[in-house]
Amino acid sequence: MTHAQHTIVTGAGGYVGRHVVRALLDDGVAVTALVRPGSRTEVDERATRLELDVLGDPEGVARLGESGPTALVHLAWQDGFKHDAPSHMGLLSSHVRFLREVAQWLSLERLAVLGTMHEIGYHEGAIEADTPTNPTTQYGIAKDALRRWTLAELGGREDLSVQWLRCYYIHGDDGGGQSIFAKLLAAAERGQRTFPFTTGKPLYDFIPVDELGRQIAACVEQSEVDGVINCCTGRPESLASRVTGYIAEHDLDIELEYGAFPDRPYDSPGVWGDATRIERIMAAHAAR
């Protein structure tokens, strides 16, 4: 297994990015952590912090090659929790330009891009690497288009391992976030005794953000498995079970008001990731 010696991480100060940077560093990988110019977000002090607008600075890629990176993880994305934000499609061509230039001008061994299960659209059951996609939100449509371009344009190169890392429902490190867990935590801190909720019946693949960070790091540190990789647990759990578990784990004095909101029309009764490929990667990572 090829070991990533120097990895660039875009979106390194983001919700997922901070955990990916830490996991790579813990594995002994040198990391250049990219954050937006003027960003006040903190990254692990062991990383080399670099301010760069990867989507708006066409000359920025040249700066990235100076340190001789062997891998790049592209996590940067705007409005990830706002599924119908116009920025998703508006910035798509900028993501394409950045990845094209990265693959052309940097001597990389591996390129990994963060995807989402929302590329799939409505689906019931396990999502496999080749499950057909039919996204219904701007977020899902833009990610799916980037996946198609990335794998078609760059995935056939013999000198570059290209990975599309499809993530699922993330929780943990919720303070200041925008997930349902962050909103629940904020409500409890405001002294709310009830929290308006859906039926809670749909089954999802919930993954702690620190575990997701470790999975992404393990993926980019190897080249044997590429293409679409589900970063997930492979274990479906009802939304009600995970949220009530979260309330208990954090000892929150708040109750769920079931049925206050309808379930989202584009969510299925049950969807989760096929974890076969990520389990293989994690087993090899643990054994090295």
HUQUI-V76926 format. One record per residue. N is the residue number from 1. OMEGA is omega in degrees with one decimal (999 if undefined). D_CENTER is the distance of its C-alpha to the mean C-alpha in Angstrom with 2 decimals. Layout:
n=<N | N>
omega=<OMEGA | OMEGA>
d_center=<D_CENTER | D_CENTER>
This chain:
n=<1 | 2 | 3 | 4 | 5 | 6 | 7 | 8 | 9 | 10 | 11 | 12 | 13 | 14 | 15 | 16 | 17 | 18 | 19 | 20 | 21 | 22 | 23 | 24 | 25 | 26 | 27 | 28 | 29 | 30 | 31 | 32 | 33 | 34 | 35 | 36 | 37 | 38 | 39 | 40 | 41 | 42 | 43 | 44 | 45 | 46 | 47 | 48 | 49 | 50 | 51 | 52 | 53 | 54 | 55 | 56 | 57 | 58 | 59 | 60 | 61 | 62 | 63 | 64 | 65 | 66 | 67 | 68 | 69 | 70 | 71 | 72 | 73 | 74 | 75 | 76 | 77 | 78 | 79 | 80 | 81 | 82 | 83 | 84 | 85 | 86 | 87 | 88 | 89 | 90 | 91 | 92 | 93 | 94 | 95 | 96 | 97 | 98 | 99 | 100 | 101 | 102 | 103 | 104 | 105 | 106 | 107 | 108 | 109 | 110 | 111 | 112 | 113 | 114 | 115 | 116 | 117 | 118 | 119 | 120 | 121 | 122 | 123 | 124 | 125 | 126 | 127 | 128 | 129 | 130 | 131 | 132 | 133 | 134 | 135 | 136 | 137 | 138 | 139 | 140 | 141 | 142 | 143 | 144 | 145 | 146 | 147 | 148 | 149 | 150 | 151 | 152 | 153 | 154 | 155 | 156 | 157 | 158 | 159 | 160 | 161 | 162 | 163 | 164 | 165 | 166 | 167 | 168 | 169 | 170 | 171 | 172 | 173 | 174 | 175 | 176 | 177 | 178 | 179 | 180 | 181 | 182 | 183 | 184 | 185 | 186 | 187 | 188 | 189 | 190 | 191 | 192 | 193 | 194 | 195 | 196 | 197 | 198 | 199 | 200 | 201 | 202 | 203 | 204 | 205 | 206 | 207 | 208 | 209 | 210 | 211 | 212 | 213 | 214 | 215 | 216 | 217 | 218 | 219 | 220 | 221 | 222 | 223 | 224 | 225 | 226 | 227 | 228 | 229 | 230 | 231 | 232 | 233 | 234 | 235 | 236 | 237 | 238 | 239 | 240 | 241 | 242 | 243 | 244 | 245 | 246 | 247 | 248 | 249 | 250 | 251 | 252 | 253 | 254 | 255 | 256 | 257 | 258 | 259 | 260 | 261 | 262 | 263 | 264 | 265 | 266 | 267 | 268 | 269 | 270 | 271 | 272 | 273 | 274 | 275 | 276 | 277 | 278 | 279 | 280 | 281 | 282 | 283 | 284 | 285 | 286 | 287 | 288>
omega=<179.4 | -177.9 | 178.5 | -176.5 | 179.8 | -175.7 | 172.2 | 178.4 | 172.7 | -176.7 | -171.9 | 179.3 | -177.3 | -175.8 | 179.0 | -173.0 | -179.2 | -178.5 | 176.4 | 178.7 | -178.4 | -178.5 | 177.8 | 179.8 | 178.5 | 178.1 | 178.5 | 179.8 | 172.9 | -173.8 | 165.7 | -174.6 | -179.0 | 175.3 | -179.7 | 176.3 | -179.6 | -178.4 | 176.7 | 179.7 | -179.0 | 173.1 | -179.2 | -175.0 | 177.1 | -179.1 | 170.7 | -178.2 | 179.6 | 176.7 | -177.5 | 174.5 | -172.5 | -179.2 | -175.7 | -178.0 | -176.9 | 179.6 | -171.5 | -176.1 | 180.0 | 179.3 | -176.0 | -177.1 | -174.3 | -176.1 | 176.7 | -178.9 | 175.6 | -178.9 | 176.1 | 175.1 | -178.2 | 179.7 | -172.5 | 178.1 | -178.2 | 173.4 | -177.1 | -179.8 | 179.1 | -166.4 | 179.8 | 177.3 | -179.7 | -179.1 | -176.9 | 178.6 | -178.2 | -177.6 | -175.7 | -178.5 | 177.8 | 175.2 | 178.9 | 179.7 | -177.8 | -178.1 | 177.5 | -178.6 | 177.3 | -178.5 | -177.4 | -168.9 | 178.9 | 180.0 | -176.6 | 169.8 | -176.1 | 175.3 | -179.7 | -179.8 | -178.1 | 175.5 | -177.5 | 176.5 | 178.5 | 171.2 | -171.3 | -171.8 | -177.4 | -179.6 | 176.5 | 178.9 | -176.7 | 174.0 | 178.0 | -177.5 | -176.1 | 176.4 | -179.8 | -177.7 | 175.3 | -173.5 | -176.3 | 178.3 | 178.2 | 177.8 | -179.7 | -179.9 | -178.6 | 178.9 | -179.5 | 177.6 | 178.6 | 176.7 | -179.1 | -179.7 | -176.1 | -177.0 | 179.6 | -174.6 | -172.4 | -172.1 | -178.1 | -177.6 | -179.9 | -175.7 | -175.3 | 173.7 | -176.9 | -176.9 | 172.7 | -171.2 | -174.1 | -178.3 | -173.5 | -174.0 | -170.2 | 174.2 | -176.7 | -179.4 | -164.9 | -179.5 | 178.6 | 179.7 | -177.0 | 179.5 | 176.9 | 179.6 | 177.0 | 179.8 | 177.5 | 179.3 | 180.0 | 179.0 | 179.3 | 179.7 | 176.6 | 179.1 | 176.8 | 179.6 | 177.3 | -179.0 | -179.8 | -168.3 | 174.4 | 175.2 | -179.2 | -174.6 | -176.5 | 178.9 | -179.3 | 176.7 | -177.5 | 179.9 | 175.7 | -174.1 | 178.0 | 175.6 | 175.9 | 177.6 | 179.0 | 178.6 | 179.6 | 178.3 | -179.4 | 178.7 | -173.7 | 176.9 | -179.6 | -178.3 | -175.8 | -179.7 | 177.8 | -173.1 | -178.1 | 178.0 | 176.2 | 173.8 | -167.3 | 174.6 | -175.4 | -176.5 | 178.4 | 177.6 | -179.5 | 178.2 | 179.3 | 179.8 | -177.6 | -177.9 | 177.3 | 174.8 | 178.2 | 179.1 | -179.7 | -178.1 | -177.5 | 176.3 | -178.3 | 178.8 | -176.8 | 179.7 | 179.7 | 176.1 | -173.7 | 175.7 | 179.2 | 175.9 | 174.7 | 171.9 | 179.6 | -174.9 | -178.1 | 176.2 | -178.9 | 176.8 | -179.8 | 178.9 | -179.8 | -177.7 | 169.4 | -172.2 | -175.5 | -174.6 | -178.9 | 176.6 | 176.1 | 179.9 | -177.4 | 177.7 | 178.2 | 179.3 | -178.8 | -175.2 | -173.6 | 999>
d_center=<23.32 | 22.63 | 21.36 | 19.18 | 21.57 | 19.97 | 16.35 | 15.30 | 11.97 | 11.51 | 10.23 | 11.40 | 12.82 | 9.98 | 8.84 | 6.08 | 8.12 | 11.27 | 10.49 | 9.48 | 12.68 | 14.68 | 13.95 | 14.95 | 17.94 | 18.97 | 19.22 | 21.52 | 19.44 | 20.43 | 17.64 | 17.99 | 15.66 | 15.62 | 15.94 | 17.69 | 21.49 | 22.98 | 19.87 | 20.95 | 17.70 | 18.39 | 16.83 | 18.29 | 21.84 | 21.84 | 19.61 | 21.20 | 20.07 | 20.47 | 20.50 | 19.79 | 18.97 | 17.14 | 17.57 | 21.06 | 22.80 | 24.07 | 25.74 | 22.82 | 21.92 | 25.39 | 24.70 | 21.76 | 24.09 | 26.59 | 24.99 | 24.69 | 21.00 | 20.43 | 16.66 | 14.00 | 10.20 | 9.32 | 6.49 | 9.21 | 9.44 | 12.16 | 12.74 | 9.43 | 11.46 | 14.51 | 14.32 | 17.65 | 17.61 | 19.57 | 17.38 | 14.94 | 17.82 | 19.66 | 17.29 | 16.51 | 19.41 | 18.36 | 15.09 | 17.46 | 19.99 | 17.81 | 16.53 | 20.14 | 21.62 | 19.35 | 20.31 | 23.88 | 24.67 | 22.77 | 23.98 | 20.69 | 20.60 | 16.90 | 14.30 | 10.64 | 8.45 | 4.87 | 6.14 | 6.73 | 9.80 | 11.45 | 12.48 | 14.94 | 16.91 | 19.47 | 19.60 | 21.28 | 20.61 | 18.35 | 15.98 | 16.84 | 15.75 | 18.55 | 18.51 | 19.79 | 17.73 | 19.34 | 16.96 | 18.81 | 16.91 | 16.58 | 12.81 | 12.86 | 15.74 | 14.35 | 11.16 | 13.66 | 16.12 | 13.99 | 13.22 | 16.95 | 18.05 | 15.99 | 17.22 | 20.64 | 21.29 | 19.87 | 19.33 | 23.08 | 23.78 | 25.44 | 24.69 | 20.89 | 18.37 | 15.59 | 12.44 | 10.07 | 7.19 | 6.94 | 5.12 | 7.82 | 9.45 | 8.45 | 11.58 | 13.38 | 14.18 | 14.99 | 17.72 | 17.36 | 14.20 | 14.42 | 13.52 | 16.63 | 16.77 | 16.98 | 19.62 | 21.46 | 21.66 | 22.91 | 25.43 | 26.79 | 27.21 | 29.18 | 31.45 | 30.62 | 32.05 | 30.41 | 27.01 | 27.01 | 24.94 | 24.60 | 26.26 | 23.39 | 24.27 | 21.23 | 19.48 | 15.69 | 13.47 | 12.61 | 10.77 | 11.47 | 8.96 | 11.30 | 11.36 | 7.65 | 8.45 | 11.52 | 10.29 | 8.27 | 11.48 | 13.70 | 12.44 | 13.10 | 16.32 | 17.83 | 19.01 | 20.61 | 17.79 | 16.08 | 15.30 | 12.93 | 11.55 | 10.36 | 8.30 | 10.34 | 13.76 | 15.79 | 17.80 | 18.35 | 19.43 | 20.95 | 19.54 | 22.92 | 22.80 | 19.48 | 20.60 | 24.12 | 22.84 | 20.89 | 24.17 | 26.13 | 23.91 | 24.16 | 27.76 | 27.33 | 30.57 | 29.25 | 29.69 | 27.76 | 29.67 | 28.89 | 29.30 | 29.23 | 26.50 | 26.27 | 23.29 | 21.24 | 23.01 | 20.00 | 18.82 | 20.50 | 22.53 | 20.22 | 17.08 | 15.07 | 13.64 | 16.18 | 15.40 | 18.21 | 16.50 | 14.06 | 17.15 | 19.16 | 16.91 | 16.82 | 20.57 | 21.35 | 19.41 | 21.42 | 24.60 | 24.62>
